[in-house]
Amino acid sequence: MTSKTDILLCCDLDRTLLPNGDQDEWPGARPTLRRVADRSDIQLVYVSGRDMRLMHEAIADYDLPSPDQAVGDVGTTIYRINGGDWVPRESWHAEIGQDWQGLSGGDLAGYLKDFEGLTPQEPEKQNRFKLSYYTEPSVDERQLTDQIQQHLSGKGLRSRVIWSVDEQRGVGLLDVLPERASKLHAIRYLMDRHGYSKRRVVFCGDSGNDLNVLTSDLQAVLVKNASEKVRREAREVVIAKGRPETLYLAEGNFLGMNGNYAAGVLEGLAYFIPAARAWIEEAVAGLNRSQRTALNR
């Protein structure tokens, strides 16, 4: 069980912690986050659509802190990190596997072979509980996802179908997952296993794929570089649910930061966990001292 002072900081990667969007990153954001994440009372969780290999690449390429846990493959895998070892949580596989009655993604592919406009993604982008396709970016995603979900439901399978678009490549991305294999359910699983209350959990994201967490009853942060469409939709949903206090929209101007990417994560963390402001101020001061030392050498 966790201490009452521990914080579970859950972060999406691409365009949340990783500055791989169009907006500028505040130069000290990631170094500051690394210093804050080093605290023993911060448990850092990466919550990503990436698989383990691509998460490792992101950590190395962007010099991110090593997480304590990692949710990958759009919520279909959870890893406990022991030193350098990433250990899959088999109990999570057992939990989400019930939705597909013991079948795998490969088995479900046979049920969808007659659907037009679905091109299977590469083998390395598939796993036991994730069936992924490419589509045309102009497809009627609502109609397509509803049809697939209804078709699988008719087979007695509880599934969740997610569609998004890779704007840089100009292609649609469609994932078929067990119903319970979501970022939100994975975070709740970790909360239950480790005894975290909602007051000690903060999730940070940027895109439509994060909306089920951003608009849940968990404390959530939308970084400033998120699109206006996502910001508007998230705000409207939490207001309609009567809990606008659970969502924080990063705006910048926090300790001189711009609110984009890791700067937005730090800003939102300080908003929901007031004690974190002092930790972040200390980390920024330490960063400034290190920069001054380097310049004086």
C-alpha positions as CSV (number, residue, x, y, z in Angstrom):
1,M,0.0,0.0,0.0
2,T,1.1,3.5,-0.7
3,S,1.8,6.3,1.9
4,K,-0.9,8.9,2.3
5,T,1.6,11.5,1.0
6,D,2.4,9.6,-2.2
7,I,1.2,11.0,-5.5
8,L,0.4,9.0,-8.6
9,L,1.4,11.2,-11.6
10,C,0.1,9.7,-14.8
11,C,1.2,11.2,-18.1
12,D,0.5,10.6,-21.7
13,L,3.7,10.8,-23.9
14,D,3.3,12.1,-27.4
15,R,2.6,15.9,-27.4
16,T,2.1,15.8,-23.6
17,L,5.6,15.1,-22.2
18,L,7.2,14.7,-25.6
19,P,7.6,18.1,-27.4
20,N,6.8,16.6,-30.8
21,G,4.0,18.9,-31.7
22,D,4.0,22.3,-33.5
23,Q,4.2,24.5,-30.4
24,D,7.4,25.5,-28.6
25,E,8.6,23.8,-25.5
26,W,9.8,25.8,-22.5
27,P,13.5,25.0,-22.4
28,G,13.7,23.9,-18.7
29,A,10.5,21.9,-18.6
30,R,11.8,18.4,-19.0
31,P,14.8,18.9,-16.8
32,T,12.6,20.3,-14.1
33,L,10.2,17.4,-14.4
34,R,13.1,15.0,-14.0
35,R,14.1,16.6,-10.8
36,V,10.5,16.5,-9.4
37,A,10.0,12.9,-10.5
38,D,13.1,11.9,-8.6
39,R,11.2,12.5,-5.3
40,S,10.4,9.3,-3.4
41,D,6.8,10.5,-2.9
42,I,6.1,10.8,-6.6
43,Q,5.1,7.6,-8.5
44,L,5.4,8.3,-12.2
45,V,3.3,6.4,-14.7
46,Y,3.5,6.8,-18.5
47,V,0.1,6.2,-20.1
48,S,0.6,5.8,-23.8
49,G,-0.6,4.3,-27.1
50,R,3.1,3.3,-27.7
51,D,4.3,-0.2,-27.2
52,M,7.2,-1.0,-24.9
53,R,9.9,-0.6,-27.5
54,L,8.6,2.8,-28.6
55,M,8.3,4.0,-25.0
56,H,11.9,3.0,-24.4
57,E,12.8,5.0,-27.5
58,A,10.9,8.0,-26.3
59,I,12.6,7.9,-22.8
60,A,16.0,7.7,-24.4
61,D,15.5,10.2,-27.3
62,Y,13.9,12.9,-25.0
63,D,15.8,12.2,-21.8
64,L,12.7,11.4,-19.8
65,P,12.8,10.1,-16.2
66,S,12.3,6.4,-15.9
67,P,8.7,5.6,-14.8
68,D,7.6,3.5,-11.9
69,Q,4.8,1.9,-14.0
70,A,3.9,2.1,-17.6
71,V,0.6,1.6,-19.4
72,G,1.1,0.9,-23.1
73,D,-0.5,-0.2,-26.3
74,V,-3.6,2.0,-25.7
75,G,-4.3,0.5,-22.3
76,T,-3.8,-3.2,-23.2
77,T,-0.5,-3.6,-21.4
78,I,0.7,-2.5,-17.9
79,Y,4.3,-2.9,-16.8
80,R,5.8,-2.7,-13.3
81,I,9.4,-1.3,-13.6
82,N,12.0,-2.9,-11.4
83,G,15.3,-1.3,-12.0
84,G,15.7,-1.7,-15.8
85,D,13.2,-4.6,-16.1
86,W,9.7,-4.0,-17.4
87,V,7.6,-6.7,-15.9
88,P,4.1,-7.2,-17.5
89,R,1.2,-7.4,-15.1
90,E,-0.5,-10.6,-16.0
91,S,-3.4,-9.9,-13.7
92,W,-4.3,-7.0,-16.0
93,H,-4.3,-9.3,-19.0
94,A,-6.6,-11.7,-17.1
95,E,-8.9,-8.9,-16.3
96,I,-9.3,-7.4,-19.8
97,G,-9.2,-10.8,-21.4
98,Q,-12.7,-11.6,-20.0
99,D,-14.2,-9.2,-22.5
100,W,-13.0,-11.3,-25.5
101,Q,-13.9,-14.6,-23.9
102,G,-10.3,-15.9,-24.2
103,L,-9.9,-14.9,-27.9
104,S,-7.0,-12.8,-29.2
105,G,-6.8,-9.9,-31.6
106,G,-5.8,-12.4,-34.3
107,D,-9.0,-14.3,-33.7
108,L,-11.1,-11.1,-34.0
109,A,-9.4,-10.2,-37.3
110,G,-11.3,-13.1,-38.9
111,Y,-14.6,-11.5,-37.8
112,L,-13.7,-8.3,-39.5
113,K,-12.3,-9.5,-42.8
114,D,-15.3,-8.4,-44.8
115,F,-15.2,-4.8,-43.6
116,E,-14.2,-2.6,-46.5
117,G,-11.5,0.1,-46.0
118,L,-9.6,-1.7,-43.2
119,T,-5.9,-2.3,-43.8
120,P,-4.1,-4.2,-41.1
121,Q,-1.2,-2.3,-39.5
122,E,2.2,-3.9,-39.2
123,P,2.6,-7.0,-37.0
124,E,4.7,-5.2,-34.4
125,K,1.7,-2.8,-33.9
126,Q,-0.6,-5.7,-33.0
127,N,-0.8,-7.6,-29.7
128,R,-2.9,-10.2,-28.0
129,F,-5.5,-7.6,-27.0
130,K,-5.0,-4.9,-29.6
131,L,-6.1,-5.3,-33.2
132,S,-5.0,-2.3,-35.3
133,Y,-5.9,-1.1,-38.8
134,Y,-5.3,1.9,-41.2
135,T,-8.2,3.6,-42.8
136,E,-8.7,6.6,-45.1
137,P,-8.6,9.8,-43.1
138,S,-11.9,10.9,-44.6
139,V,-13.8,7.8,-43.4
140,D,-17.1,8.3,-41.5
141,E,-15.4,7.2,-38.2
142,R,-18.6,7.3,-36.2
143,Q,-20.4,5.0,-38.6
144,L,-17.4,2.7,-39.0
145,T,-16.6,2.3,-35.3
146,D,-20.3,1.8,-34.4
147,Q,-20.6,-0.9,-37.1
148,I,-17.6,-2.8,-35.9
149,Q,-18.6,-2.6,-32.2
150,Q,-22.1,-3.8,-33.0
151,H,-20.8,-6.7,-35.2
152,L,-18.5,-7.9,-32.4
153,S,-21.2,-7.5,-29.8
154,G,-23.3,-9.8,-31.9
155,K,-20.5,-12.4,-31.4
156,G,-20.8,-11.9,-27.6
157,L,-17.6,-9.9,-27.4
158,R,-17.3,-6.7,-25.4
159,S,-15.0,-4.3,-27.4
160,R,-14.0,-0.7,-27.6
161,V,-13.2,0.8,-31.0
162,I,-11.0,3.9,-31.2
163,W,-10.4,5.9,-34.3
164,S,-7.9,8.8,-34.7
165,V,-6.0,10.4,-37.5
166,D,-2.2,10.7,-38.0
167,E,-2.1,14.1,-39.5
168,Q,1.5,14.0,-40.4
169,R,1.1,10.8,-42.4
170,G,-2.4,11.6,-43.6
171,V,-3.9,8.2,-42.5
172,G,-6.7,7.1,-40.2
173,L,-5.8,4.8,-37.3
174,L,-8.3,2.3,-35.9
175,D,-7.8,0.2,-32.8
176,V,-10.1,-2.6,-31.6
177,L,-9.6,-3.4,-27.9
178,P,-11.3,-5.2,-25.0
179,E,-14.0,-2.9,-23.5
180,R,-12.0,-2.6,-20.3
181,A,-8.7,-1.9,-21.9
182,S,-8.6,1.9,-21.6
183,K,-6.3,4.4,-20.1
184,L,-8.9,5.3,-17.5
185,H,-9.5,1.7,-16.4
186,A,-5.8,1.0,-16.3
187,I,-5.3,4.0,-14.0
188,R,-8.1,2.8,-11.7
189,Y,-6.5,-0.6,-11.7
190,L,-3.2,0.9,-10.4
191,M,-5.1,3.0,-7.9
192,D,-6.9,-0.1,-6.5
193,R,-3.7,-2.2,-6.4
194,H,-1.7,0.5,-4.6
195,G,-4.3,2.3,-2.5
196,Y,-4.3,5.7,-4.1
197,S,-7.3,8.0,-3.4
198,K,-8.5,10.3,-6.2
199,R,-7.0,13.3,-4.3
200,R,-3.5,11.8,-4.8
201,V,-3.9,11.1,-8.5
202,V,-3.2,13.5,-11.4
203,F,-3.5,12.6,-15.1
204,C,-2.0,14.8,-17.9
205,G,-2.9,14.5,-21.5
206,D,-3.4,16.5,-24.8
207,S,-5.6,14.7,-27.3
208,G,-9.0,13.1,-28.0
209,N,-7.6,9.8,-27.1
210,D,-7.2,11.1,-23.5
211,L,-10.8,12.4,-23.2
212,N,-12.1,9.4,-21.2
213,V,-9.6,10.3,-18.4
214,L,-9.8,14.0,-18.9
215,T,-13.5,14.0,-18.4
216,S,-13.7,11.4,-15.7
217,D,-13.9,12.1,-11.9
218,L,-10.1,12.0,-11.6
219,Q,-8.0,15.1,-11.4
220,A,-6.8,15.8,-14.9
221,V,-4.7,18.4,-16.7
222,L,-4.9,19.4,-20.4
223,V,-1.6,20.9,-21.5
224,K,-1.8,24.2,-23.3
225,N,-0.6,22.9,-26.6
226,A,-3.8,20.7,-26.9
227,S,-6.0,21.7,-29.8
228,E,-8.8,24.2,-29.1
229,K,-11.3,21.5,-30.2
230,V,-10.1,19.1,-27.5
231,R,-10.0,21.8,-24.9
232,R,-13.6,22.9,-25.8
233,E,-14.9,19.4,-25.8
234,A,-13.3,18.4,-22.5
235,R,-14.5,21.6,-20.8
236,E,-18.1,21.0,-22.1
237,V,-18.2,17.4,-20.9
238,V,-17.0,18.1,-17.4
239,I,-19.4,21.0,-17.1
240,A,-22.3,18.8,-18.3
241,K,-21.3,16.2,-15.7
242,G,-21.3,18.8,-13.0
243,R,-17.7,18.5,-12.0
244,P,-15.7,21.2,-13.8
245,E,-13.3,21.3,-10.8
246,T,-11.7,18.0,-11.9
247,L,-10.2,19.5,-15.1
248,Y,-7.4,22.0,-15.3
249,L,-6.5,23.7,-18.5
250,A,-2.9,24.8,-18.5
251,E,-2.5,28.5,-19.5
252,G,1.2,29.2,-19.0
253,N,2.7,32.0,-16.9
254,F,3.4,29.5,-14.1
255,L,7.0,30.3,-12.9
256,G,7.7,31.8,-16.2
257,M,6.8,28.6,-18.1
258,N,4.6,28.5,-21.3
259,G,2.2,25.7,-20.3
260,N,3.1,23.5,-23.3
261,Y,4.1,19.8,-22.9
262,A,6.0,19.1,-19.6
263,A,5.5,22.8,-18.5
264,G,1.7,22.2,-18.6
265,V,2.2,19.0,-16.6
266,L,4.1,20.8,-13.9
267,E,1.6,23.7,-13.8
268,G,-1.3,21.3,-13.4
269,L,0.5,19.2,-10.8
270,A,0.9,22.4,-8.7
271,Y,-2.7,23.3,-9.2
272,F,-4.1,20.0,-7.9
273,I,-1.3,19.3,-5.3
274,P,-0.4,22.7,-3.8
275,A,2.7,21.3,-2.0
276,A,4.1,20.5,-5.4
277,R,4.7,24.2,-6.2
278,A,7.6,24.3,-3.7
279,W,9.1,21.1,-5.2
280,I,8.9,22.7,-8.7
281,E,10.3,26.0,-7.5
282,E,13.2,24.1,-5.9
283,A,13.8,22.1,-9.1
284,V,13.8,25.3,-11.2
285,A,16.2,27.0,-8.8
286,G,18.5,23.9,-9.0
287,L,18.3,23.9,-12.7
288,N,19.2,27.6,-12.9
289,R,22.2,26.9,-10.6
290,S,23.3,24.1,-12.8
291,Q,23.0,26.2,-15.9
292,R,25.0,29.0,-14.3
293,T,27.7,26.6,-13.2
294,A,27.9,25.2,-16.8
295,L,28.3,28.7,-18.2
296,N,31.0,29.6,-15.8
297,R,33.2,26.6,-16.6
